[in-house]
Structures are given as structure tokens and as C-alpha cells.
Amino acid sequence: MVGANAITHKTGTKSILDLRNLYNHGHLNLGPGFQRQSVWKPADRALLIDSLLRNFPLPAIFLYKREDKGELIFDVIDGKQRLESILMFTGAMRGRFSARAHLSGAETEEAVNWALLKRRGLHHLITGYELPVIEVDGEFGDIIKLFIRINSTGKALTGQEKRNAKYYNSPFLKEAARLANRFERYFLENKIFSPGQLSRMKHVEFMCELMLSLAQGDVLNKKTALDRVMDVKSFDGRQLGKASRMATTVLNRVGRMFPRLKTTRFRQVTDFYTLAVLIGKFEQEGLILTDRRRNSIAWTMLQTFSSKVDEVRELQRKAKGARSDQELYRDYLLTVSQMTDDVAQRRKREKTLRGILGSLFARKDAQRGFTPEQRRILWNNTANRVCATCGCKVTWEDFTIDHVDPHSKGGRSRLENAALMCRKHNSQKGNRRQKSHD
């Protein structure tokens, strides 16, 4: 069955002169990360040039068109070897070579190179040749699948080349794939993705979107995410590490906060993406759920909201309009029934969820540690100077101050939330609430 998100394509032609100019100006990318290494031998390249000079028809070149900082880039999905051979022969790339051909007016076949064609005024036979071009667009997994399918004949892809196509040289995509596979069980258990969708790399595609959104601090258009993934140089190591940590934190937090998400509409990728990005923004803004009671309320409100939206959807299916008290749910539903991946619609969904959940989140104390003044006050006002965990004696030189209620869970850097602790047990405690020694 053909889905709504199947690959789209547009057929046309481009002259070799046009393609050569695109390459010379940096707009033709022969090596998106999923491409394989060159496998053509010199004889294959020479035969192609002979075919061009004879004006033989050639198979289509497949291109993916994307935008990069206002410039159009054409990533070569299929046809790399042909384009590479043409560019080498014409001197646009290193590796010039000759081909044997029977030129018009010549009595016998001869060795032909680019300089000879130009001297005889015959180079237009190459530059004027119109190559059939198919521009494709679609989701990342589908484009990779297309690449593998196109290359299943002729010099077919090896198993390693297929794996490279899926998880190619881009450090960003490799990290997204690693995280996606790490959370694969979570995605399946919560029915966010089906096994079939995982086989089409939908979870990897989602992870790319989530990492990019968290890194830039806002929702983004799915097409924008794909464009960034196709550009293997789009992220440096520092940015990649940050995006990976943020995505991991967000998915772990969503899993803890809403453990029965599969019972709500927020298991659907569209809604789940919005929820995950919002929780990521809360994290970056220093907002947290400080206790189980608030977390329980947040879950109840999310569950109720989900049911109300579903009720409006049922009314629509029965051709009945929403009531006046259902306007909020109707407006939310509108954002998921059309232009799902549009930034404006994603922002509307996020704004609605923020209005529902935002008041339950408390802001972390901006002061992470205790001041020197607080350290002196606590020391001088504590009669029994022992570690709150193990009871060992501590000295001025080696004592530490612990948050009784962890800072990461809303604990304040205040003296009423402070306790003496030895360095060993403070480092072991992590973000758990303090347990006093007997």
C-alpha cells in the first residue's frame, strides 16, 4: 500500500554543461555519506564517453535537492560513477583520461581526450548532451531504501555498502542511529513505532529530528531535518555531544514522567515529538516536576487532554461539530490533521501543551552550590560535626555540604536544605534524597 508520505519525484533533463557548472560552484554533491566508493574501472569510464559521443541514450541520474544556507544543493543518489567519469574527462575533477571513439569526419577510431575535442570544436557533443534527471523527495528512510533498490542490479551493493548507506559517514547520523537503537524497546513497548517502521529507519529519522530540535531550541520542519542529515558536515563534535545528551535526558524523563504513554494519543509520532521537544525546553529553562504529586497531576491532565481530543475526533467522524467547551481540543486536533510537519502547526501544538502542563513545573534554584558564607555558617552552627550518612567525623578541610533534597529535583541551596557530609558519600549519593545514619 502506498502511504501518504511516499517518495515524490519530478522528471526532467540537465545538460552536462549545467551539471558541470553546478559541480564547479559547489552545488552538486557527488558524495552524500550513504554513497559508496568509486567502483568503475577505466574501461567503464571510457565506454561512457564513447556512448556520449555517439549520442546513445543513458539511464537517468537521481538527485535529492536540498537547501543549505540559502543555496540549492543537489545530492547524487544514483549516477555518481557516470557524473564522476564525465567530470574527470572534461577536467573538472582530477583524473583526466582518454577514450577510444570514432569521431565524425575521421576514417578510423582514435584516442580522444578533452583537449582534442576542444581543438576540433567538438566538445559540444559532451557539454550539450542532455542527461535525464529525476529529482526525488521523501523521508530519509525511504531515500536510503531507494538508493539500495536502484543499486541492486549491475554492480550490486555489497552487504557492507548497504550498511554504510543506512548508517553512513555522518557522525550525526551514526549517533542518531545509536540512540534510536538504544531506545528501540521503549518505542516498541509504547507503540510509538511498529516493527515495520523500525525496519524503515523511522526511529532513526525521528531521533535526527529530536536531536536537531533540541540543539536549536525549537521545533523544526521535517524537510529541514532531512536536509541537515544529508549534509555530513552540519554538526561539529561539541554540538553533537550536546544534542545526544539532551535527547537521552528528554526521552528518559518522558519515560519516567509518563510511563503509560501508550494508552494515550501521545504515542503517535506527531504528538510524541511535540511532547518530547516541550519537555526538552522545560529542561533547558530549568523547569522540573519537583514531586510525585505534581507528576501524578501532570499525567492525569495529559491523559484527560488526550481523551478530550479523541472525543472531538470521534464527533468529526460522525459529521458532528465540536461543542463550545471543546474549542481547545478542536484547535489542537486541527494542527495534527493537516500540515503536520509544518513549523507553525508544531508550535501551536507545543503552545497548547505548555499551557496545560507548564504551571506544574517548578524552576530549579539558579544557585547550584552553597556560598562560602553558607559554608562557614553551617560549620559554626553545627555542634556534632559528623557526616549525615555514615556518622564519621569531618574536619574543616575535608567536609562537604549536601543538598538534602537534591538540586536536580528542585532542592534549594538554602541552609535549611543543607547537611554536612564526607566527600566520599556525597559523591556516591548522586541525586538521591539523603538517608541519615542510625
DRENRO-84967 format. One record per residue (C-alpha): chain; x, y negated, z negated. Coordinates in nm, 3 decimals, always signed. Example, Ala and Ser with C-alpha at 12.3 -4.5 7.8 and 13.67 -1.06 7.14 Angstrom:
<rs>
+------+---------+---------+---------+
: vonu :      px :      py :      pz :
+------+---------+---------+---------+
:    A :  +1.230 :  +0.450 :  -0.780 :
:    A :  +1.367 :  +0.106 :  -0.714 :
+------+---------+---------+---------+
</rs>
This chain:
<rs>
+------+---------+---------+---------+
: vonu :      px :      py :      pz :
+------+---------+---------+---------+
:    A :  +0.000 :  +0.000 :  +0.000 :
:    A :  +0.133 :  -0.345 :  +0.090 :
:    A :  +0.137 :  -0.576 :  -0.211 :
:    A :  +0.080 :  -0.950 :  -0.225 :
:    A :  +0.450 :  -1.003 :  -0.285 :
:    A :  +0.577 :  -0.803 :  +0.015 :
:    A :  +0.863 :  -0.940 :  +0.222 :
:    A :  +0.771 :  -1.205 :  +0.477 :
:    A :  +0.970 :  -1.264 :  +0.793 :
:    A :  +0.998 :  -1.503 :  +1.085 :
:    A :  +1.146 :  -1.403 :  +1.421 :
:    A :  +1.343 :  -1.635 :  +1.648 :
:    A :  +1.683 :  -1.680 :  +1.811 :
:    A :  +2.002 :  -1.873 :  +1.742 :
:    A :  +2.284 :  -1.928 :  +1.989 :
:    A :  +2.631 :  -1.813 :  +1.895 :
:    A :  +2.732 :  -2.180 :  +1.909 :
:    A :  +2.467 :  -2.258 :  +1.644 :
:    A :  +2.581 :  -1.970 :  +1.424 :
:    A :  +2.946 :  -2.068 :  +1.466 :
:    A :  +2.866 :  -2.428 :  +1.366 :
:    A :  +2.674 :  -2.303 :  +1.061 :
:    A :  +2.975 :  -2.098 :  +0.957 :
:    A :  +3.222 :  -2.383 :  +1.014 :
:    A :  +3.013 :  -2.615 :  +0.795 :
:    A :  +2.972 :  -2.362 :  +0.515 :
:    A :  +2.606 :  -2.283 :  +0.582 :
:    A :  +2.645 :  -1.921 :  +0.697 :
:    A :  +2.739 :  -1.682 :  +0.417 :
:    A :  +2.873 :  -1.355 :  +0.555 :
:    A :  +2.939 :  -1.214 :  +0.211 :
:    A :  +2.649 :  -1.226 :  -0.034 :
:    A :  +2.754 :  -0.994 :  -0.312 :
:    A :  +2.547 :  -0.697 :  -0.204 :
:    A :  +2.718 :  -0.681 :  +0.137 :
:    A :  +2.965 :  -0.400 :  +0.197 :
:    A :  +3.323 :  -0.436 :  +0.311 :
:    A :  +3.401 :  -0.454 :  +0.682 :
:    A :  +3.385 :  -0.106 :  +0.838 :
:    A :  +3.417 :  -0.182 :  +1.209 :
:    A :  +3.729 :  -0.071 :  +1.392 :
:    A :  +3.898 :  -0.286 :  +1.662 :
:    A :  +3.732 :  -0.076 :  +1.932 :
:    A :  +3.387 :  -0.155 :  +1.785 :
:    A :  +3.460 :  -0.529 :  +1.790 :
:    A :  +3.595 :  -0.519 :  +2.147 :
:    A :  +3.286 :  -0.331 :  +2.266 :
:    A :  +3.062 :  -0.600 :  +2.117 :
:    A :  +3.245 :  -0.876 :  +2.309 :
:    A :  +3.211 :  -0.676 :  +2.631 :
:    A :  +2.835 :  -0.646 :  +2.564 :
:    A :  +2.808 :  -1.023 :  +2.516 :
:    A :  +2.996 :  -1.096 :  +2.839 :
:    A :  +2.764 :  -0.855 :  +3.023 :
:    A :  +2.462 :  -1.026 :  +2.858 :
:    A :  +2.344 :  -0.696 :  +2.714 :
:    A :  +2.065 :  -0.730 :  +2.453 :
:    A :  +2.177 :  -0.685 :  +2.091 :
:    A :  +1.990 :  -0.593 :  +1.770 :
:    A :  +1.860 :  -0.875 :  +1.552 :
:    A :  +2.057 :  -1.047 :  +1.278 :
:    A :  +1.872 :  -1.055 :  +0.941 :
:    A :  +1.918 :  -1.373 :  +0.735 :
:    A :  +1.792 :  -1.491 :  +0.397 :
:    A :  +1.751 :  -1.870 :  +0.386 :
:    A :  +1.801 :  -2.047 :  +0.055 :
:    A :  +1.869 :  -2.396 :  -0.076 :
:    A :  +2.186 :  -2.490 :  -0.263 :
:    A :  +2.221 :  -2.849 :  -0.391 :
:    A :  +2.012 :  -2.980 :  -0.104 :
:    A :  +2.195 :  -2.777 :  +0.162 :
:    A :  +2.048 :  -2.483 :  +0.352 :
:    A :  +2.247 :  -2.160 :  +0.326 :
:    A :  +2.186 :  -1.850 :  +0.538 :
:    A :  +2.290 :  -1.529 :  +0.363 :
:    A :  +2.354 :  -1.245 :  +0.605 :
:    A :  +2.150 :  -0.939 :  +0.508 :
:    A :  +2.230 :  -0.745 :  +0.823 :
:    A :  +2.461 :  -0.825 :  +1.116 :
:    A :  +2.773 :  -0.909 :  +0.918 :
:    A :  +3.000 :  -0.695 :  +1.137 :
:    A :  +2.867 :  -0.848 :  +1.459 :
:    A :  +2.893 :  -1.206 :  +1.335 :
:    A :  +3.236 :  -1.143 :  +1.186 :
:    A :  +3.360 :  -1.000 :  +1.518 :
:    A :  +3.226 :  -1.297 :  +1.714 :
:    A :  +3.380 :  -1.547 :  +1.473 :
:    A :  +3.715 :  -1.367 :  +1.484 :
:    A :  +3.715 :  -1.350 :  +1.865 :
:    A :  +3.632 :  -1.722 :  +1.901 :
:    A :  +3.894 :  -1.826 :  +1.643 :
:    A :  +3.653 :  -1.947 :  +1.374 :
:    A :  +3.787 :  -1.671 :  +1.147 :
:    A :  +4.134 :  -1.522 :  +1.118 :
:    A :  +4.196 :  -1.204 :  +1.313 :
:    A :  +4.173 :  -1.302 :  +1.681 :
:    A :  +4.167 :  -1.008 :  +1.920 :
:    A :  +4.128 :  -0.927 :  +2.290 :
:    A :  +3.869 :  -0.714 :  +2.464 :
:    A :  +3.874 :  -0.546 :  +2.800 :
:    A :  +3.599 :  -0.673 :  +3.030 :
:    A :  +3.512 :  -0.715 :  +3.396 :
:    A :  +3.463 :  -1.090 :  +3.436 :
:    A :  +3.262 :  -1.244 :  +3.714 :
:    A :  +3.482 :  -1.301 :  +4.022 :
:    A :  +3.751 :  -1.062 :  +3.905 :
:    A :  +3.819 :  -0.744 :  +4.103 :
:    A :  +3.924 :  -0.528 :  +3.808 :
:    A :  +3.873 :  -0.501 :  +3.434 :
:    A :  +4.125 :  -0.706 :  +3.236 :
:    A :  +4.222 :  -0.802 :  +2.883 :
:    A :  +4.012 :  -1.102 :  +2.779 :
:    A :  +4.066 :  -1.335 :  +2.487 :
:    A :  +3.912 :  -1.667 :  +2.383 :
:    A :  +4.187 :  -1.881 :  +2.535 :
:    A :  +4.148 :  -1.708 :  +2.873 :
:    A :  +3.771 :  -1.765 :  +2.873 :
:    A :  +3.819 :  -2.134 :  +2.798 :
:    A :  +4.078 :  -2.177 :  +3.075 :
:    A :  +3.837 :  -2.025 :  +3.327 :
:    A :  +3.540 :  -2.219 :  +3.194 :
:    A :  +3.357 :  -1.901 :  +3.097 :
:    A :  +3.339 :  -1.944 :  +2.720 :
:    A :  +2.975 :  -2.047 :  +2.757 :
:    A :  +2.900 :  -1.678 :  +2.817 :
:    A :  +2.972 :  -1.632 :  +2.448 :
:    A :  +2.862 :  -1.962 :  +2.290 :
:    A :  +2.539 :  -1.975 :  +2.489 :
:    A :  +2.433 :  -1.619 :  +2.408 :
:    A :  +2.106 :  -1.621 :  +2.211 :
:    A :  +2.107 :  -1.368 :  +1.928 :
:    A :  +1.769 :  -1.254 :  +1.798 :
:    A :  +1.738 :  -1.365 :  +1.434 :
:    A :  +1.489 :  -1.254 :  +1.169 :
:    A :  +1.464 :  -1.479 :  +0.861 :
:    A :  +1.326 :  -1.286 :  +0.563 :
:    A :  +1.194 :  -1.396 :  +0.227 :
:    A :  +1.069 :  -1.200 :  -0.070 :
:    A :  +1.161 :  -1.079 :  -0.417 :
:    A :  +1.515 :  -0.978 :  -0.499 :
:    A :  +1.450 :  -0.605 :  -0.534 :
:    A :  +1.267 :  -0.597 :  -0.201 :
:    A :  +1.550 :  -0.777 :  -0.019 :
:    A :  +1.806 :  -0.530 :  -0.157 :
:    A :  +1.576 :  -0.244 :  -0.057 :
:    A :  +1.554 :  -0.391 :  +0.294 :
:    A :  +1.934 :  -0.413 :  +0.314 :
:    A :  +1.972 :  -0.047 :  +0.214 :
:    A :  +1.700 :  +0.067 :  +0.455 :
:    A :  +1.841 :  -0.126 :  +0.752 :
:    A :  +2.183 :  +0.025 :  +0.685 :
:    A :  +2.055 :  +0.383 :  +0.651 :
:    A :  +2.141 :  +0.457 :  +1.016 :
:    A :  +2.458 :  +0.411 :  +1.221 :
:    A :  +2.750 :  +0.374 :  +0.979 :
:    A :  +2.522 :  +0.450 :  +0.687 :
:    A :  +2.590 :  +0.312 :  +0.340 :
:    A :  +2.772 :  +0.544 :  +0.103 :
:    A :  +2.633 :  +0.607 :  -0.245 :
:    A :  +2.883 :  +0.363 :  -0.392 :
:    A :  +2.787 :  +0.096 :  -0.137 :
:    A :  +2.421 :  +0.141 :  -0.232 :
:    A :  +2.508 :  +0.099 :  -0.599 :
:    A :  +2.716 :  -0.208 :  -0.514 :
:    A :  +2.420 :  -0.351 :  -0.322 :
:    A :  +2.199 :  -0.315 :  -0.627 :
:    A :  +2.445 :  -0.439 :  -0.889 :
:    A :  +2.689 :  -0.633 :  -0.681 :
:    A :  +2.991 :  -0.853 :  -0.740 :
:    A :  +2.796 :  -1.132 :  -0.906 :
:    A :  +2.886 :  -1.130 :  -1.280 :
:    A :  +2.547 :  -1.290 :  -1.340 :
:    A :  +2.354 :  -1.008 :  -1.173 :
:    A :  +2.567 :  -0.743 :  -1.340 :
:    A :  +2.493 :  -0.893 :  -1.681 :
:    A :  +2.121 :  -0.929 :  -1.598 :
:    A :  +2.115 :  -0.563 :  -1.490 :
:    A :  +2.293 :  -0.457 :  -1.810 :
:    A :  +2.041 :  -0.641 :  -2.029 :
:    A :  +1.745 :  -0.521 :  -1.821 :
:    A :  +1.856 :  -0.160 :  -1.864 :
:    A :  +1.911 :  -0.218 :  -2.235 :
:    A :  +1.550 :  -0.335 :  -2.276 :
:    A :  +1.410 :  -0.081 :  -2.031 :
:    A :  +1.246 :  +0.125 :  -2.304 :
:    A :  +1.084 :  -0.186 :  -2.453 :
:    A :  +0.948 :  -0.287 :  -2.113 :
:    A :  +0.802 :  +0.060 :  -2.057 :
:    A :  +0.655 :  +0.103 :  -2.405 :
:    A :  +0.480 :  -0.232 :  -2.384 :
:    A :  +0.370 :  -0.167 :  -2.024 :
:    A :  +0.536 :  -0.485 :  -1.903 :
:    A :  +0.680 :  -0.282 :  -1.615 :
:    A :  +0.584 :  +0.057 :  -1.477 :
:    A :  +0.842 :  +0.323 :  -1.384 :
:    A :  +0.781 :  +0.238 :  -1.019 :
:    A :  +0.854 :  -0.129 :  -1.081 :
:    A :  +1.175 :  -0.038 :  -1.262 :
:    A :  +1.287 :  +0.162 :  -0.959 :
:    A :  +1.235 :  -0.155 :  -0.751 :
:    A :  +1.451 :  -0.353 :  -0.998 :
:    A :  +1.162 :  -0.572 :  -1.114 :
:    A :  +1.302 :  -0.571 :  -1.468 :
:    A :  +1.639 :  -0.694 :  -1.337 :
:    A :  +1.464 :  -0.964 :  -1.137 :
:    A :  +1.271 :  -1.070 :  -1.449 :
:    A :  +1.590 :  -1.078 :  -1.657 :
:    A :  +1.753 :  -1.304 :  -1.398 :
:    A :  +1.457 :  -1.543 :  -1.424 :
:    A :  +1.459 :  -1.537 :  -1.803 :
:    A :  +1.834 :  -1.597 :  -1.833 :
:    A :  +1.824 :  -1.885 :  -1.585 :
:    A :  +1.520 :  -2.041 :  -1.754 :
:    A :  +1.674 :  -2.024 :  -2.099 :
:    A :  +2.005 :  -2.161 :  -1.971 :
:    A :  +1.840 :  -2.463 :  -1.810 :
:    A :  +1.588 :  -2.504 :  -2.093 :
:    A :  +1.276 :  -2.489 :  -1.879 :
:    A :  +1.061 :  -2.263 :  -1.666 :
:    A :  +1.158 :  -2.238 :  -1.300 :
:    A :  +1.018 :  -2.126 :  -0.969 :
:    A :  +1.085 :  -1.760 :  -0.886 :
:    A :  +1.231 :  -1.859 :  -0.547 :
:    A :  +1.480 :  -2.085 :  -0.728 :
:    A :  +1.587 :  -1.792 :  -0.944 :
:    A :  +1.644 :  -1.573 :  -0.640 :
:    A :  +1.847 :  -1.844 :  -0.468 :
:    A :  +2.072 :  -1.872 :  -0.772 :
:    A :  +2.122 :  -1.496 :  -0.788 :
:    A :  +2.218 :  -1.482 :  -0.420 :
:    A :  +2.492 :  -1.737 :  -0.493 :
:    A :  +2.759 :  -1.530 :  -0.666 :
:    A :  +2.939 :  -1.843 :  -0.793 :
:    A :  +2.636 :  -2.002 :  -0.960 :
:    A :  +2.744 :  -1.929 :  -1.322 :
:    A :  +3.078 :  -1.954 :  -1.500 :
:    A :  +3.177 :  -1.721 :  -1.783 :
:    A :  +3.075 :  -1.958 :  -2.063 :
:    A :  +2.731 :  -2.024 :  -1.916 :
:    A :  +2.679 :  -1.655 :  -1.852 :
:    A :  +2.767 :  -1.558 :  -2.207 :
:    A :  +2.529 :  -1.819 :  -2.346 :
:    A :  +2.242 :  -1.715 :  -2.117 :
:    A :  +2.293 :  -1.349 :  -2.207 :
:    A :  +2.292 :  -1.416 :  -2.582 :
:    A :  +1.983 :  -1.633 :  -2.557 :
:    A :  +1.790 :  -1.373 :  -2.357 :
:    A :  +1.886 :  -1.099 :  -2.604 :
:    A :  +1.779 :  -1.311 :  -2.902 :
:    A :  +1.448 :  -1.405 :  -2.740 :
:    A :  +1.348 :  -1.051 :  -2.643 :
:    A :  +1.443 :  -0.915 :  -2.987 :
:    A :  +1.247 :  -1.194 :  -3.152 :
:    A :  +0.937 :  -1.143 :  -2.937 :
:    A :  +0.956 :  -0.770 :  -3.009 :
:    A :  +0.968 :  -0.829 :  -3.386 :
:    A :  +0.704 :  -1.102 :  -3.392 :
:    A :  +0.452 :  -0.929 :  -3.165 :
:    A :  +0.511 :  -0.552 :  -3.191 :
:    A :  +0.175 :  -0.456 :  -3.035 :
:    A :  +0.201 :  -0.682 :  -2.734 :
:    A :  +0.088 :  -0.402 :  -2.501 :
:    A :  -0.267 :  -0.441 :  -2.639 :
:    A :  -0.291 :  -0.797 :  -2.502 :
:    A :  -0.271 :  -0.967 :  -2.164 :
:    A :  +0.079 :  -1.086 :  -2.262 :
:    A :  +0.218 :  -0.754 :  -2.146 :
:    A :  +0.159 :  -0.886 :  -1.792 :
:    A :  +0.481 :  -1.024 :  -1.647 :
:    A :  +0.333 :  -1.368 :  -1.571 :
:    A :  +0.212 :  -1.419 :  -1.930 :
:    A :  +0.510 :  -1.242 :  -2.087 :
:    A :  +0.755 :  -1.470 :  -1.906 :
:    A :  +0.576 :  -1.779 :  -2.040 :
:    A :  +0.572 :  -1.643 :  -2.395 :
:    A :  +0.940 :  -1.544 :  -2.384 :
:    A :  +1.055 :  -1.882 :  -2.250 :
:    A :  +0.846 :  -2.063 :  -2.513 :
:    A :  +0.997 :  -1.858 :  -2.798 :
:    A :  +1.338 :  -1.937 :  -2.647 :
:    A :  +1.258 :  -2.309 :  -2.654 :
:    A :  +1.141 :  -2.281 :  -3.016 :
:    A :  +1.474 :  -2.116 :  -3.098 :
:    A :  +1.670 :  -2.395 :  -2.928 :
:    A :  +1.461 :  -2.658 :  -3.108 :
:    A :  +1.540 :  -2.497 :  -3.444 :
:    A :  +1.183 :  -2.374 :  -3.495 :
:    A :  +1.120 :  -2.038 :  -3.663 :
:    A :  +0.845 :  -1.836 :  -3.828 :
:    A :  +0.956 :  -1.852 :  -4.191 :
:    A :  +0.748 :  -1.575 :  -4.349 :
:    A :  +0.535 :  -1.269 :  -4.277 :
:    A :  +0.209 :  -1.450 :  -4.348 :
:    A :  +0.272 :  -1.707 :  -4.077 :
:    A :  +0.390 :  -1.435 :  -3.841 :
:    A :  +0.068 :  -1.244 :  -3.904 :
:    A :  -0.136 :  -1.556 :  -3.831 :
:    A :  +0.061 :  -1.616 :  -3.511 :
:    A :  -0.009 :  -1.259 :  -3.395 :
:    A :  -0.380 :  -1.292 :  -3.475 :
:    A :  -0.404 :  -1.621 :  -3.285 :
:    A :  -0.220 :  -1.479 :  -2.984 :
:    A :  -0.440 :  -1.170 :  -2.985 :
:    A :  -0.757 :  -1.378 :  -3.015 :
:    A :  -0.646 :  -1.613 :  -2.739 :
:    A :  -0.573 :  -1.317 :  -2.513 :
:    A :  -0.919 :  -1.170 :  -2.575 :
:    A :  -1.090 :  -1.503 :  -2.507 :
:    A :  -0.906 :  -1.544 :  -2.175 :
:    A :  -1.004 :  -1.188 :  -2.082 :
:    A :  -1.367 :  -1.265 :  -2.167 :
:    A :  -1.367 :  -1.561 :  -1.928 :
:    A :  -1.213 :  -1.340 :  -1.663 :
:    A :  -1.499 :  -1.091 :  -1.706 :
:    A :  -1.754 :  -1.370 :  -1.670 :
:    A :  -1.588 :  -1.477 :  -1.347 :
:    A :  -1.601 :  -1.124 :  -1.212 :
:    A :  -1.976 :  -1.126 :  -1.273 :
:    A :  -2.001 :  -1.463 :  -1.096 :
:    A :  -2.090 :  -1.638 :  -1.423 :
:    A :  -1.934 :  -1.968 :  -1.523 :
:    A :  -1.743 :  -2.029 :  -1.846 :
:    A :  -1.924 :  -2.199 :  -2.134 :
:    A :  -1.823 :  -2.542 :  -2.256 :
:    A :  -1.643 :  -2.391 :  -2.557 :
:    A :  -1.434 :  -2.174 :  -2.322 :
:    A :  -1.269 :  -2.458 :  -2.131 :
:    A :  -0.923 :  -2.393 :  -2.279 :
:    A :  -0.931 :  -2.028 :  -2.176 :
:    A :  -1.066 :  -2.108 :  -1.831 :
:    A :  -0.789 :  -2.362 :  -1.769 :
:    A :  -0.525 :  -2.110 :  -1.876 :
:    A :  -0.677 :  -1.846 :  -1.652 :
:    A :  -0.662 :  -2.084 :  -1.357 :
:    A :  -0.284 :  -2.101 :  -1.393 :
:    A :  -0.249 :  -1.723 :  -1.359 :
:    A :  -0.496 :  -1.670 :  -1.078 :
:    A :  -0.327 :  -1.893 :  -0.821 :
:    A :  +0.024 :  -2.034 :  -0.761 :
:    A :  +0.151 :  -1.801 :  -1.036 :
:    A :  +0.519 :  -1.874 :  -0.982 :
:    A :  +0.480 :  -2.250 :  -0.935 :
:    A :  +0.670 :  -2.456 :  -1.192 :
:    A :  +0.372 :  -2.684 :  -1.261 :
:    A :  +0.145 :  -2.386 :  -1.339 :
:    A :  +0.410 :  -2.224 :  -1.557 :
:    A :  +0.448 :  -2.548 :  -1.754 :
:    A :  +0.071 :  -2.568 :  -1.805 :
:    A :  +0.068 :  -2.212 :  -1.945 :
:    A :  +0.358 :  -2.294 :  -2.174 :
:    A :  +0.191 :  -2.613 :  -2.298 :
:    A :  -0.124 :  -2.419 :  -2.384 :
:    A :  +0.067 :  -2.155 :  -2.581 :
:    A :  +0.273 :  -2.421 :  -2.759 :
:    A :  -0.050 :  -2.584 :  -2.873 :
:    A :  -0.170 :  -2.254 :  -3.017 :
:    A :  +0.149 :  -2.130 :  -3.186 :
:    A :  +0.359 :  -2.442 :  -3.241 :
:    A :  +0.210 :  -2.551 :  -3.574 :
:    A :  +0.301 :  -2.217 :  -3.735 :
:    A :  +0.673 :  -2.258 :  -3.670 :
:    A :  +0.885 :  -2.447 :  -3.924 :
:    A :  +1.201 :  -2.637 :  -3.842 :
:    A :  +1.531 :  -2.498 :  -3.967 :
:    A :  +1.726 :  -2.715 :  -4.207 :
:    A :  +1.960 :  -2.926 :  -3.994 :
:    A :  +2.223 :  -2.888 :  -4.268 :
:    A :  +2.372 :  -2.543 :  -4.212 :
:    A :  +2.612 :  -2.523 :  -4.509 :
:    A :  +2.649 :  -2.674 :  -4.853 :
:    A :  +2.837 :  -3.000 :  -4.903 :
:    A :  +3.149 :  -3.038 :  -5.123 :
:    A :  +2.932 :  -3.232 :  -5.369 :
:    A :  +2.680 :  -2.946 :  -5.390 :
:    A :  +2.967 :  -2.701 :  -5.438 :
:    A :  +3.101 :  -2.900 :  -5.738 :
:    A :  +2.754 :  -2.946 :  -5.891 :
:    A :  +2.671 :  -2.575 :  -5.868 :
:    A :  +3.008 :  -2.473 :  -6.017 :
:    A :  +2.993 :  -2.719 :  -6.306 :
:    A :  +2.627 :  -2.640 :  -6.390 :
:    A :  +2.666 :  -2.261 :  -6.386 :
:    A :  +2.752 :  -2.110 :  -6.723 :
:    A :  +2.802 :  -1.747 :  -6.618 :
:    A :  +3.021 :  -1.772 :  -6.306 :
:    A :  +2.973 :  -1.429 :  -6.154 :
:    A :  +2.874 :  -1.300 :  -5.810 :
:    A :  +2.496 :  -1.284 :  -5.777 :
:    A :  +2.529 :  -0.947 :  -5.602 :
:    A :  +2.797 :  -0.742 :  -5.778 :
:    A :  +2.845 :  -0.935 :  -6.104 :
:    A :  +3.223 :  -0.973 :  -6.066 :
:    A :  +3.389 :  -1.288 :  -6.197 :
:    A :  +3.453 :  -1.559 :  -5.938 :
:    A :  +3.705 :  -1.844 :  -5.956 :
:    A :  +3.705 :  -2.196 :  -5.821 :
:    A :  +3.946 :  -2.089 :  -5.549 :
:    A :  +3.751 :  -1.791 :  -5.413 :
:    A :  +3.379 :  -1.841 :  -5.481 :
:    A :  +3.129 :  -1.898 :  -5.201 :
:    A :  +2.775 :  -2.038 :  -5.202 :
:    A :  +2.498 :  -1.821 :  -5.062 :
:    A :  +2.154 :  -1.915 :  -4.936 :
:    A :  +1.911 :  -1.708 :  -5.147 :
:    A :  +1.658 :  -1.743 :  -4.866 :
:    A :  +1.874 :  -1.713 :  -4.551 :
:    A :  +1.917 :  -2.028 :  -4.346 :
:    A :  +1.829 :  -1.836 :  -4.029 :
:    A :  +1.489 :  -1.757 :  -4.183 :
:    A :  +1.409 :  -2.108 :  -4.296 :
:    A :  +1.609 :  -2.125 :  -4.618 :
:    A :  +1.719 :  -2.478 :  -4.709 :
:    A :  +2.069 :  -2.591 :  -4.803 :
:    A :  +1.943 :  -2.708 :  -5.142 :
:    A :  +2.075 :  -2.631 :  -5.490 :
:    A :  +1.752 :  -2.452 :  -5.583 :
:    A :  +1.825 :  -2.212 :  -5.295 :
:    A :  +2.194 :  -2.165 :  -5.385 :
:    A :  +2.380 :  -1.895 :  -5.575 :
:    A :  +2.744 :  -1.814 :  -5.649 :
:    A :  +2.873 :  -1.513 :  -5.459 :
:    A :  +3.205 :  -1.347 :  -5.395 :
:    A :  +3.337 :  -1.375 :  -5.042 :
:    A :  +3.308 :  -1.002 :  -4.970 :
:    A :  +2.938 :  -0.969 :  -5.050 :
:    A :  +2.843 :  -1.300 :  -4.889 :
:    A :  +2.986 :  -1.180 :  -4.557 :
:    A :  +2.812 :  -0.842 :  -4.594 :
:    A :  +2.472 :  -0.989 :  -4.681 :
:    A :  +2.413 :  -1.142 :  -4.335 :
:    A :  +2.064 :  -1.286 :  -4.301 :
:    A :  +1.900 :  -1.061 :  -4.563 :
:    A :  +1.739 :  -1.206 :  -4.873 :
:    A :  +1.964 :  -1.190 :  -5.178 :
:    A :  +1.929 :  -0.897 :  -5.414 :
:    A :  +2.059 :  -0.970 :  -5.763 :
:    A :  +2.280 :  -0.723 :  -5.952 :
:    A :  +2.138 :  -0.544 :  -6.255 :
+------+---------+---------+---------+
</rs>
